[in-house]
Amino acid sequence: MDKCTFCAGGPEADNSKEEFEKYGSNRLAEGKLPLCAEMCSTKSLLAGDGDVIAQIYKERVAKRGYGSGAWGWQTAYRESIAT
């Protein structure tokens, strides 16, 4: 899979004219999050410091559960459970 160029430029120097002409803005070099993570309406895509992401994930698991105990699991997998 090719990488998305919304978040990072190519091999050219960060914020250089050549990089901008080929790839547009280099969001990561500008200190911004990847566009997909910023625009994700469900907040399922996370980006940033690993410790912060881990804490968010732990809070979600504690609140929603995980595996077959997760919120919505029975609705989403009702048919596969019955068989």
N, C-alpha and C positions, 0 to 999 in steps of 0.2 A: 504494500500500500504506500502511495506517495504521501509525504507529509503535507499538512495544510500550511499554506504560507500566510495565514492571517496572524499567526503568533510569532513566527521566527523567520528571518531572512535566510539567505543561502550562505555560501562560503565566503562571500565578500565581507569586508570590514563592516562592523555594526554602524548603522546610521550613515553609511556612505552614500554618495549620489548613485553609484553603480548598483548598490543593493536596493535602493528605493526604486530605481527604474525597472529592475527585474522583478522584485517581489512586493513592492509597496512598503508600508510601515512595518518595522520590526517591533512588535508589541513587547516582546520579552526584553529587548535591549532598552526600551523606553520605560521599563519597570511596571508594565501592565500585565494583567492576566491574559491568557489566550481568549480570543473572542468567543469561542464556543462555550467556555466556562462562564464568561460574563453574561452571555445572552441566554443561557439555559434556563428556561422558565420553570422546570421542575427541580432545579438545583441538584440534579443527579451528577452533573459533571463538576468535579472539584479540582482546583489547581492552587498551588501555593506551597508554603512550608509544610514539610512532612508531618511535623508534630501537631500543627494546627489541623491538618486533614485527618490525622488519626483521632484527635479529640472529637471532631465533628462526627466521624464514623462511629466512635464508641457511644456518643450521645444518641445517635439515631438507632443503633442496635438496642440500647437500653430502653428506649422509648417504644420502638416498633417491634422488637423481637427479631429473630432471624430464622432462616430455614422454614420448616413447616409451621413454626409458631409466629411467623411474621404477619403483620397486618396485610390483609388482602390475599394471602396465600391460598386459603380455601376457595375463594372466588376464582382466582386465576387458574388454579389447577384442579378444579372440581372433577372434571372428567377423568383425568389421569389417576386420581385418588380412588375413584369408584372401581376402576378396572383392576 
